[in-house]
Amino acid sequence: MILKKKILYSDWIYDWLIEKKDYIKESTYANYSNSIFNHIIPKLGSYYLPDLNHKIIQDFLIELFKNGKKKGDGGLSEKTIKDITIIIKGSLKKAINEDKLKHIELTFNYPKSNNEKKIYVLTKHEQNKLRDYVLENLSNRSIGILICLYSGIRIGELCALRWEDIDFKKGILTINKTIQRIYVKGKEKNISKVIITTPKTKNANREIPINKNFLGILKQLKSTNNDYILTGNNKFIEPRTYRKYFNKVLKLTKIKHFNFHSLRHTFATNCISLGIDYKTVSELLGHANVNITLNLYVHPRLSQKKKCIDLICKDIQEKVTI
């Protein structure tokens, strides 16, 4: 009788990861590797494939959720836990298909987090202060702040912009690439590097109109070569370096610190406040659907809510009078 060799889940999921490498984006592979080596292998890697069951994995996911609720531990977000679940399910489906594991239930549940993602929307005063600083200290680097504030693009998309991405005749900004630093975990060594790749999603490839007056400001900085906009030469600046520059600008302008991504939040909120329809805002932001825009970036100010209530009360009173 020949006994089947038992396979450790740590070995199985690593081999699954290597097979995936040729079929997924490099950034996705980096995210997978981090999830596998930081979370999955430390907790589930010592199990042999036949010993894994629904309860073991379900308990693991619950543990991730509970750890994420602890203060000061840099806990995992609900999205990260869902991404980890996708990885586990993918690796186990392969094991089931190859008869390395008997069929087990792969539908998992975990409590939904009640913690809302905190975002910050700049006040009109803060927006004006940033605008004035940029115009008074106009440079390739400073103009990036206004590009984001006036278009809502992500910092990685901003850092990847070259002058060829702006059609000055039509007044169109084209987004078709992004820059990001990825961290790839491996058995023998870890790798950190900057990559230029396609945007986050298919919908993130988009065209954004540029205001005529702002186009005139950009023309003042445009070089004859196809340089990166933020540097004015053929070398890019990576997001984390540009964030450091942005933080210095906040100190110089005496604006309280906020995340660079808040410029994107502010753009979206401004659009909605001005009555722009949600579908248009969604396409400008490069979202897959309108719901993402509404759930993540549309945050009415208290003044808007008050205006809404006042209008309703006024309407009711008029009807009563009639």
Phi, psi and omega in degrees: 000127181262118179279138177289135179291130178284138182249127176290142179297328178299319179288319182296312184289332177291316177297322177299319180297314181298321179295326181290338190307322183277356186241356181233162179297152181300323179293323178293319178300320179297316179297318178300314184297321179293318179295319182293312184279332181274330188234310188288306182297317180301329184257325185246349186297334183278353177281145170278149183311311183296341183272348180287140176216176184300318183296319181299315182289319178300315179297322178299315180294321177297320179297319177300318180295315182294319178297325180292343181272348180288140181283141173077009181255004182062042187303165183280144177278164178299322179297318180297319179295322177295321178295320178297320178299319179299318180296313180299313181298320180297317181290323181284328176298321178295319180295320179294316180297331181261015178058030175268348182212135177292159183299130175230156180294128183247022174258120185241154179232150171204153184302143177278133181291138177266357181279113179284144179292120182281128177231164180233133176247126182295143173286165178299323179298316179293322177298317180293322179296318178295316179301314181296321179297315182298314182293329179278341180232049187297125178202170178302322184286316184290329184296338179300328180297315180288326178302316180289320181293329183263356182227341179075016181285159180281159183296324178294323178292321178298313183295336182272353184292132171245165182297334179292344180280354177247121175267102184289336178286316181270345182069047183234133174257124181257128177252115180218010178201164179213154178247135177208152174265129179245153178237115183253121179269145179217176180291322186259324181207161177253146183237137174236127179203161179262134179233151173249121186219180177290157181302175186307315180222172178300320181290343180287343171285112189204167176244134182236123178295148178245134178301141184301317180294320179291327177299322178296323178293318179297324180299331180295336184257345186299134177261164181285336179271166179274064183277167171289136184298318185287339183248335183076014176215191185271012177251132181275165172247132183276157185308315184294328177289321179290327176298319179298318178298315181298319179298325177293322178297319179299320178293318181296324181270359180058041174259135181300148185296138172212161182292141180304327181297344178296339175296324178290317176302316183295317178302312182297315181296320177299318180301311181295320180298330181273002176086015178290136183294150186299324181297317179296315180298319180300317181289324177296323180280343180081031179275156181289329179205168184294328182300323179298317179299313182295317184286326186261321193240353181259108184228092182301139176286163180301324180297324179291320179296319179297318179299319179299312181296319180299318180295319179296314180298319179298318180297318180294318180297319180296321180293322179294318180299318180295000000 
